[in-house]
């Protein structure tokens, strides 16, 4: 089963937009993500409806991040994407009258619901600003390692 990577992809795009600080075209964002610009426009249109991004027309236009990185959480973005399915696993429903299947589905249903709730709570605690800081720490570490290598 193919995994839904939209949340990961959108977070990637939003971080690029935050780093750029200038409007980014769908074509440029699509090239970064190795996808079609139509996919980017469709996703960003949903985020625009939620007030996270804005599109600017004309020369020098494109998509701009307008949300507060300190306040915007992964949960906000997940909701703006339309609450995609979190877990790829599901119930077997071939024999709904089977008591064994009912017992299994009840136990799995409880476990799935608990896992989804924990994941959503975690999403509420992670902001775009934290993601940006993690990126900058990684860049500093990479640059420090490159500087050390150049000294050899």
PyMOL commands that set and color helices and strands:
alter all, ss='L'
color gray80, all
select helices_A, chain A and resi 6-20+26-33+37-49+74-80+99-124+128-151
alter helices_A, ss='H'
color red, helices_A
select strands_A, chain A and resi 53-56+62-65
alter strands_A, ss='S'
color yellow, strands_A
deselect
rebuild
show_as cartoon
